[in-house]
Amino acid sequence: MGLAACGGALIWARSAAATEPTADPVVAAVHLGVLATLSMGILGALHEFVPLLTHRPLLSRRLAWATLSCWVPAAWLLPLGVATGSAPAVEAGGALATLTVALAGVDLLSPLRLRGGGATLVGLRIALAGFAATVAYGAVYVADRRGGWFELSGQVVLAHAVVGLFAWLGLTYIAVAERLWPMFLVTRAPSGRRAPRLAIGGVAAGVALLSPGLLVGLPALAWTGATLLAIGLGAHLASLVSHLRRRRGTAGVETAFVVTSAAWIPIAGALALTAALLSGRGHPARSALVAAAVAAVCGWLLEALVGLAHKVSAFIMWPALRGRGDGPGPGDRPLRFSDLYDRRLAWLSHAELTAGLVSLCLGLAASAQAGIAVGGALISTTALTTAMNISLTPRRRLRAARRSGGIARPAPGPPPQVRSAGRRPVRPAG
């Protein structure tokens, strides 16, 4: 729902996005993508995978439901309040977002206090701190909309975006991906663990310098942070390449999503570097290039989220379907995760999302309303295709299981054969 609304808001804000990327309609569209889509998915993934990674339960399932109950209205009130100019809606959304950080922190830090755990748990702890910093930035902006005491320049907004996209969303994906890629790509995890540690450390240190450098206008500090951030993202890409080299079998739609997601990192870097080199000359295209770079970073995270959603949703649904009586997969083989979504629709989602992001970035860079509108339309279409794919197939299997009266087991075959070294096959007694 958040992704579909984000695409619709981009269509609505196309005129403002082409002329003033920091205008309220554009900010509202961006927050529907960052809050109602990316942060929603990341929070859900953390509540699902942190207990699996640590082998410790959440502090309370009720706290998890309370976190969801606070974040859903927060993620929608903030952008809708900005779009309509409603100060009470923005303030209510900001208060609920702050409460969400507190609830999620208490619930998730209980299993994350586990000692060790490698780079993944370290990255998730830092990401939760980045989440708190992102909401703190947002609280300042909410207060400023009524008081007007803070100068919300483009550099200040960009400092906020750096923390939210890299220290919160990016770090979470980098940390969790090291555990998800082996399952997602059917590959062996590399033996060396330097790349994940360098990726998490580089991104965290880079944001810690880049964001304040942009906030207070210190170019040396900002460039140092940008360099460290680039090193961390490069290590993340190097880790992905090492996983792909160990991949077994042919490349599928999952690999396409992950590889396309990674391709947006150098694109975003090239756009950001071009904008930075033009900043000293007061070039009119600078703000357009910065907006395109932010959209490319969102593309990195969005391609990964939509791709992972296919298999992760199947991972969540599989035990529920088996427990409710769903039988074996096609051909009487064991039910697989890939049986719970249509791969053709997954390829369609990949094509729609990639084309939409390309059109959006080109439209923002060239200040072309048509490109922004086409990108928004394709992003909304991606949301509908993906939602249909990951929900209708499991529902169809569940209805079929109910009609059959429970688990439909395959017909019994001949008894198994036991082979012994150097002997003919023999059938077991009985």
Solvent accessible surface area in square Angstrom, and as a share of the most:
residue,aa,sasa,rsa
1,M,186,0.83
2,G,5,0.05
3,L,16,0.08
4,A,30,0.23
5,A,28,0.22
6,C,14,0.08
7,G,0,0.00
8,G,36,0.35
9,A,13,0.10
10,L,14,0.07
11,I,59,0.30
12,W,144,0.50
13,A,3,0.02
14,R,93,0.34
15,S,58,0.37
16,A,24,0.18
17,A,2,0.02
18,A,11,0.09
19,T,109,0.63
20,E,97,0.44
21,P,26,0.17
22,T,69,0.40
23,A,18,0.14
24,D,59,0.30
25,P,37,0.23
26,V,11,0.06
27,V,39,0.22
28,A,2,0.02
29,A,0,0.00
30,V,56,0.32
31,H,48,0.22
32,L,9,0.04
33,G,11,0.11
34,V,22,0.12
35,L,19,0.10
36,A,7,0.06
37,T,16,0.09
38,L,7,0.03
39,S,1,0.01
40,M,50,0.22
41,G,24,0.23
42,I,20,0.10
43,L,8,0.04
44,G,42,0.41
45,A,26,0.20
46,L,3,0.01
47,H,27,0.12
48,E,55,0.25
49,F,14,0.06
50,V,0,0.00
51,P,27,0.17
52,L,86,0.43
53,L,28,0.14
54,T,4,0.03
55,H,166,0.74
56,R,106,0.39
57,P,108,0.68
58,L,14,0.07
59,L,101,0.50
60,S,34,0.22
61,R,153,0.56
62,R,209,0.76
63,L,41,0.20
64,A,15,0.11
65,W,165,0.58
66,A,36,0.28
67,T,3,0.02
68,L,77,0.38
69,S,73,0.47
70,C,16,0.10
71,W,3,0.01
72,V,61,0.35
73,P,45,0.28
74,A,0,0.00
75,A,0,0.00
76,W,64,0.22
77,L,57,0.28
78,L,25,0.13
79,P,1,0.00
80,L,85,0.42
81,G,0,0.00
82,V,15,0.08
83,A,31,0.24
84,T,105,0.61
85,G,55,0.53
86,S,40,0.26
87,A,33,0.25
88,P,92,0.58
89,A,21,0.17
90,V,3,0.02
91,E,59,0.27
92,A,43,0.34
93,G,0,0.00
94,G,11,0.10
95,A,65,0.51
96,L,47,0.23
97,A,5,0.04
98,T,70,0.41
99,L,85,0.42
100,T,0,0.00
101,V,28,0.16
102,A,54,0.42
103,L,31,0.15
104,A,0,0.00
105,G,15,0.14
106,V,80,0.46
107,D,0,0.00
108,L,0,0.00
109,L,72,0.36
110,S,21,0.14
111,P,0,0.00
112,L,1,0.01
113,R,166,0.61
114,L,47,0.23
115,R,226,0.83
116,G,53,0.51
117,G,31,0.30
118,G,49,0.47
119,A,19,0.15
120,T,6,0.03
121,L,1,0.01
122,V,67,0.38
123,G,0,0.00
124,L,2,0.01
125,R,75,0.28
126,I,59,0.30
127,A,0,0.00
128,L,16,0.08
129,A,63,0.49
130,G,5,0.05
131,F,4,0.02
132,A,42,0.33
133,A,41,0.32
134,T,16,0.09
135,V,19,0.11
136,A,56,0.43
137,Y,39,0.15
138,G,20,0.19
139,A,45,0.35
140,V,55,0.31
141,Y,29,0.11
142,V,21,0.12
143,A,50,0.39
144,D,12,0.06
145,R,97,0.36
146,R,157,0.57
147,G,51,0.49
148,G,60,0.58
149,W,159,0.56
150,F,66,0.27
151,E,139,0.62
152,L,69,0.35
153,S,41,0.26
154,G,45,0.43
155,Q,62,0.27
156,V,11,0.06
157,V,52,0.30
158,L,36,0.18
159,A,0,0.00
160,H,24,0.11
161,A,27,0.21
162,V,11,0.06
163,V,9,0.05
164,G,5,0.05
165,L,9,0.04
166,F,19,0.08
167,A,10,0.08
168,W,3,0.01
169,L,1,0.00
170,G,0,0.00
171,L,0,0.00
172,T,1,0.01
173,Y,15,0.06
174,I,1,0.00
175,A,0,0.00
176,V,10,0.06
177,A,1,0.00
178,E,6,0.03
179,R,101,0.37
180,L,14,0.07
181,W,1,0.00
182,P,33,0.21
183,M,64,0.29
184,F,4,0.02
185,L,4,0.02
186,V,76,0.44
187,T,8,0.05
188,R,141,0.51
189,A,52,0.41
190,P,17,0.11
191,S,109,0.70
192,G,50,0.48
193,R,81,0.30
194,R,196,0.71
195,A,29,0.22
196,P,3,0.02
197,R,136,0.50
198,L,95,0.47
199,A,1,0.00
200,I,5,0.03
201,G,38,0.36
202,G,7,0.07
203,V,1,0.00
204,A,23,0.17
205,A,43,0.33
206,G,0,0.00
207,V,8,0.05
208,A,64,0.50
209,L,54,0.27
210,L,19,0.10
211,S,3,0.02
212,P,49,0.31
213,G,1,0.01
214,L,22,0.11
215,L,64,0.32
216,V,96,0.55
217,G,50,0.48
218,L,95,0.47
219,P,94,0.59
220,A,80,0.62
221,L,55,0.27
222,A,13,0.10
223,W,122,0.43
224,T,68,0.39
225,G,0,0.00
226,A,34,0.27
227,T,76,0.44
228,L,55,0.27
229,L,14,0.07
230,A,64,0.50
231,I,82,0.41
232,G,0,0.00
233,L,19,0.10
234,G,35,0.34
235,A,9,0.07
236,H,2,0.01
237,L,45,0.22
238,A,55,0.42
239,S,3,0.02
240,L,6,0.03
241,V,68,0.39
242,S,27,0.17
243,H,0,0.00
244,L,45,0.23
245,R,198,0.72
246,R,75,0.28
247,R,72,0.26
248,R,136,0.49
249,G,65,0.63
250,T,133,0.77
251,A,64,0.50
252,G,18,0.18
253,V,3,0.01
254,E,16,0.07
255,T,15,0.08
256,A,21,0.17
257,F,2,0.01
258,V,3,0.02
259,V,65,0.38
260,T,26,0.15
261,S,1,0.00
262,A,12,0.09
263,A,48,0.37
264,W,10,0.03
265,I,18,0.09
266,P,76,0.48
267,I,75,0.38
268,A,8,0.06
269,G,40,0.38
270,A,60,0.47
271,L,34,0.17
272,A,49,0.38
273,L,91,0.45
274,T,62,0.36
275,A,3,0.02
276,A,37,0.29
277,L,107,0.53
278,L,29,0.15
279,S,50,0.32
280,G,78,0.75
281,R,191,0.70
282,G,63,0.61
283,H,78,0.35
284,P,121,0.76
285,A,33,0.26
286,R,67,0.24
287,S,57,0.37
288,A,9,0.07
289,L,24,0.12
290,V,30,0.17
291,A,18,0.14
292,A,0,0.00
293,A,8,0.06
294,V,33,0.19
295,A,11,0.08
296,A,0,0.00
297,V,15,0.09
298,C,23,0.14
299,G,0,0.00
300,W,3,0.01
301,L,8,0.04
302,L,12,0.06
303,E,0,0.00
304,A,3,0.03
305,L,38,0.19
306,V,8,0.05
307,G,2,0.01
308,L,19,0.10
309,A,29,0.23
310,H,4,0.02
311,K,20,0.09
312,V,20,0.12
313,S,25,0.16
314,A,2,0.02
315,F,55,0.23
316,I,79,0.40
317,M,67,0.30
318,W,83,0.29
319,P,75,0.47
320,A,42,0.33
321,L,2,0.01
322,R,79,0.29
323,G,68,0.65
324,R,152,0.55
325,G,8,0.08
326,D,4,0.02
327,G,6,0.06
328,P,26,0.16
329,G,6,0.06
330,P,77,0.48
331,G,81,0.78
332,D,86,0.44
333,R,69,0.25
334,P,104,0.66
335,L,11,0.05
336,R,134,0.49
337,F,55,0.23
338,S,35,0.23
339,D,22,0.11
340,L,3,0.01
341,Y,7,0.03
342,D,37,0.19
343,R,92,0.34
344,R,191,0.70
345,L,46,0.23
346,A,0,0.00
347,W,119,0.42
348,L,82,0.41
349,S,0,0.00
350,H,27,0.12
351,A,57,0.44
352,E,20,0.09
353,L,0,0.00
354,T,33,0.19
355,A,48,0.37
356,G,0,0.00
357,L,4,0.02
358,V,65,0.38
359,S,20,0.13
360,L,13,0.06
361,C,9,0.06
362,L,118,0.58
363,G,2,0.02
364,L,14,0.07
365,A,31,0.24
366,A,76,0.59
367,S,53,0.34
368,A,40,0.31
369,Q,78,0.35
370,A,73,0.57
371,G,18,0.18
372,I,0,0.00
373,A,21,0.16
374,V,80,0.46
375,G,0,0.00
376,G,0,0.00
377,A,44,0.34
378,L,48,0.24
379,I,4,0.02
380,S,21,0.14
381,T,55,0.32
382,T,0,0.00
383,A,11,0.09
384,L,119,0.59
385,T,11,0.06
386,T,11,0.07
387,A,55,0.43
388,M,85,0.38
389,N,1,0.01
390,I,45,0.23
391,S,48,0.31
392,L,84,0.42
393,T,12,0.07
394,P,3,0.02
395,R,142,0.52
396,R,129,0.47
397,R,47,0.17
398,L,20,0.10
399,R,113,0.41
400,A,46,0.36
401,A,7,0.05
402,R,154,0.56
403,R,182,0.67
404,S,70,0.45
405,G,73,0.70
406,G,25,0.24
407,I,68,0.34
408,A,57,0.44
409,R,177,0.64
410,P,67,0.42
411,A,88,0.68
412,P,134,0.84
413,G,59,0.56
414,P,112,0.71
415,P,75,0.47
416,P,100,0.63
417,Q,99,0.44
418,V,79,0.45
419,R,180,0.66
420,S,49,0.32
421,A,106,0.82
422,G,91,0.87
423,R,182,0.66
424,R,206,0.75
425,P,56,0.36
426,V,86,0.50
427,R,141,0.51
428,P,62,0.39
429,A,109,0.84
430,G,126,1.21
